[in-house]
Amino acid sequence: MIKMIALYKHPENKETFDEYYKNTHTPITAKIPGLRKMEVTKIIGGPMGGEGKYYLMCEMYYDDMASFKAAMKTGEAKASGKDVMSFAGDLVTLMIGEEVNE
């Protein structure tokens, strides 16, 4: 499986961020064709305790690279990208990974 990973740094106003992320951004992203699963993880601390560098992680799973590339060309994916840049462009880091079974 291929997944897009979105890592978010701590927002200035966590309550406002959480509200928007849950009620606006997640429903937009969930409409992307080919998206198999979306897992959101709130980061609760760093490995040595205390507040870590990141606040939230979202993993979006696709069957394979071809499915991912096709999904990214859709209007739904473009809407999700535009939306994330509008509310978290300075907070988010995006990356693509491939699951490895050992």
C-alpha positions as CSV (number, residue, x, y, z in Angstrom):
1,M,0.0,0.0,0.0
2,I,1.0,3.6,-0.6
3,K,0.1,6.3,1.9
4,M,0.3,10.0,2.1
5,I,1.3,11.2,5.5
6,A,0.5,14.7,6.8
7,L,2.3,15.8,9.9
8,Y,1.0,19.0,11.5
9,K,3.0,21.2,13.9
10,H,1.3,22.7,16.9
11,P,-1.3,25.2,15.9
12,E,-1.7,28.5,17.7
13,N,-5.3,27.8,18.7
14,K,-5.7,24.0,19.1
15,E,-9.5,24.1,19.7
16,T,-10.1,26.1,16.5
17,F,-7.8,23.8,14.6
18,D,-9.4,20.6,15.9
19,E,-12.9,21.9,15.1
20,Y,-12.0,22.9,11.5
21,Y,-9.9,19.7,10.9
22,K,-12.7,17.4,12.1
23,N,-15.8,19.1,10.7
24,T,-14.4,20.7,7.5
25,H,-11.1,19.3,6.3
26,T,-11.6,15.6,7.1
27,P,-15.0,15.4,5.2
28,I,-13.4,17.0,2.1
29,T,-10.4,14.6,2.2
30,A,-12.7,11.5,2.8
31,K,-14.3,12.1,-0.7
32,I,-11.0,11.5,-2.6
33,P,-11.6,8.6,-5.0
34,G,-9.4,5.6,-4.3
35,L,-8.8,6.5,-0.6
36,R,-9.0,3.2,1.2
37,K,-8.5,4.3,4.8
38,M,-7.7,7.5,6.7
39,E,-6.2,7.3,10.2
40,V,-5.7,10.4,12.3
41,T,-3.4,10.4,15.3
42,K,-3.1,13.1,17.9
43,I,0.5,13.2,19.1
44,I,0.5,13.2,22.9
45,G,4.2,13.7,23.6
46,G,7.7,13.3,22.6
47,P,9.9,10.2,23.3
48,M,11.6,11.8,26.3
49,G,8.4,13.3,27.6
50,G,7.0,16.8,27.2
51,E,5.4,18.3,24.1
52,G,6.7,16.9,20.8
53,K,7.4,18.8,17.6
54,Y,4.2,17.6,16.0
55,Y,0.5,17.9,17.0
56,L,-1.3,15.7,14.6
57,M,-0.6,13.0,12.0
58,C,-2.9,11.8,9.3
59,E,-2.2,8.7,7.2
60,M,-4.2,8.3,3.9
61,Y,-3.9,4.8,2.3
62,Y,-4.2,3.9,-1.3
63,D,-3.9,0.5,-3.0
64,D,-0.7,1.3,-5.0
65,M,1.2,4.1,-6.7
66,A,-1.0,4.1,-9.8
67,S,-4.1,4.5,-7.6
68,F,-2.5,7.2,-5.6
69,K,-1.4,9.1,-8.8
70,A,-4.9,8.8,-10.3
71,A,-6.5,10.0,-7.0
72,M,-4.2,13.1,-6.9
73,K,-5.5,14.2,-10.3
74,T,-9.1,14.4,-9.1
75,G,-11.1,17.5,-8.2
76,E,-11.6,16.1,-4.7
77,A,-7.9,15.7,-4.1
78,K,-7.3,19.2,-5.4
79,A,-10.0,20.6,-3.1
80,S,-8.4,18.8,-0.1
81,G,-5.0,20.2,-1.0
82,K,-6.3,23.7,-1.4
83,D,-8.2,23.5,1.8
84,V,-5.2,22.3,3.9
85,M,-3.1,25.1,2.5
86,S,-5.7,27.6,3.5
87,F,-5.8,26.7,7.2
88,A,-2.5,24.9,7.8
89,G,-0.1,25.7,5.0
90,D,2.5,26.8,7.5
91,L,2.0,23.8,9.8
92,V,1.8,20.8,7.5
93,T,4.5,18.6,6.1
94,L,3.4,16.1,3.5
95,M,5.2,12.9,2.4
96,I,4.5,9.7,0.5
97,G,5.4,6.3,1.9
98,E,5.2,2.7,0.9
99,E,4.3,0.0,3.5
100,V,7.0,-2.6,3.7
101,N,6.2,-6.1,4.9
102,E,9.1,-7.9,6.5
